[in-house]
Amino acid sequence: MSSQQSSPPGQAEVRLGLFGQLLGMTRPFWMVNIMEMIERLAYYGVRVVIPIYIAQADEIGGLHFTQTEKGWIFLWWALFQSLTPMLSGGFADRYGYKKTIATSTVIKIIGYLLMATQREFYPFLIGCCTLALGTAIFKPGVQATMVHTLNKRNSSVGWGTFYMVVNVGGFLGPPLAHYLHGYSWPVVFYGCAAIISLNFLMLLTYKDMPAGGEQKGDPFHVFWITLKNIVNLRLVVFILIMSGFWLMFMQLFDMLPNFIVDWVNSSNVVRDLGLPDGLLQRNSTRHPQISQEWLINANAGLIVIAVVFVSYLVSRMRRVHSITLGITVSSLGLIAAGFTTSGYFCLMGILCFSVGEMLASPKMNEYLGVIAPEGKKGLYMGYANIPQGIGWGVGSLFAGHVYDNMGDKANLAIDYLSKNYSLTDVARPDAMNKLVELSGLTHQEVTDLLWSVYKPYELWYQFAAIGVASAIGMVLYARWMRKYEAPDV
């Protein structure tokens, strides 16, 4: 599977094939991959169900906050999780990657415990921010260790493998959440706290990688170096463009879960495939529906199967070109997922979105890893999280407001009751049942009625447009960067 490339006289550089590159990966590479898988298993055990727990109007045992309140929670979650690595990346280079990972694990456990026990808005928000802080500190230590184990020839496959392993954890998270939710909502959070604690054992399995930077300076000096290095036009423009991608991207996990529970009718899929009860939505008032976490889990499932091969296929493509193509495909997938109430269309849209994600997201980390100067790998891996922080944060507020007004089925039912039955004092959790009672229709028929009257699918157009704008920005960025980068960057 290897191929010989032209090289200067006296040198014979062999480009290894896919399996040759995988077999050449070092022990630290595999150990941090396993730690990332464990961390993602716990994280997505919470992340895929949290939109329902926070804001679904009829969820038994849920918090029953509004979509806008959910948006505020996700805004602060995004700021803590995605902007903190800008600082913690520099600290990882300074104090060591393993110490950073151990510290983050303690903080994450505290976050899960707070989320399990707090039901008021601000205490629960503090729990979410604590989990986000631990996640933020975790990322640069793991990703910088990855960078030190890779080189230009195997970085595409290496980052693709990392992304696959991340999604193995992401794929196992939803069934874990579904199982733990069968006991109670708090058990979901307690179980994830227990799982993340396994990473303390994994830290004993390999030697720390030398950071390569200056191992001196107090925390304020590290903070100053972090801020100074981000003042780079090339880096700032890349961050702004990718922020648009992440604004669009995060709606698959923040808004689509509520949209699926509210609108998507997957009963045909359940019937045609004969799906077991373990995959179905609990307490559904309509025909048997696939649980939203299992529908969205198609994203992680496809990535687990295909991302290493896709990364190998695009390993010779310029990284910015792969990112551009990925953003475009993901934007189309997002529209397809919410364009109709069909469960089949939703599933196909999620799979299309996943192909775009495989083309774009690993390449973003790879790109920053390649252009990062020696001794600043952790710092640049910290910068990799800034676009997600900006996009996720701004998108959370925007999406919360949009969904409250255009997509939340309970809110639309309240509006319909007010306009057609002159009822103005109906609570969100009771709105659908009241409309069913007064109209004489079934829950599915009322859902179809509200869909035709209010057209909630139109909310996806604006997010897809932001994604397309980011793709256009990436095309222009790629043309600009040709002057400064090697052809293989």
Buried (B, 14 or more C-beta within 10 A) or exposed (E): EEEEEEEEEEEEEEBBEBEBBBEBBEEBBBBBBBBBBBBBBBBBBBBBBBBBBBBBBBBEEBBBBBBBBBBBBBBBBBBBBBBBBBBBBBBBBBBBBBBBBBBBBBBBBBBBBBBBEBBEBEEBBBBBBBBBBBBBBBBBBBBBBBBBBBEEBBBBBBBBBBBBBBBBBBBBBBBBBBBBBEEEBBBBBBBBBEBBBBBEEBBEEBEBBEBBBEEEBEEEEBBEBBEEBBEEEEBEBBBBBBBBBBBBBBBBBBBBBBBBBBBBBBBEBBEEEEBEEEBBBEEBBBBBBBBBBBBBBBBBBBBBBBBBBBBBBBBEBBBBBBBBBBBBBBBBBBBBBBBBBBBEBBBBBBBBBBBBBBBBBBBBBBBBBBBBEEBBBBBBBBBBBBBBBBBBBBBBBBBBEBBBBBBBBBBBBBBBBEEEEEBEEBEBBBBBBBBBEBBEBEBBEBBBBBBEEBEBBEBBEEBBBBBBBBBBBBBEBBEBBEEEBEEEB
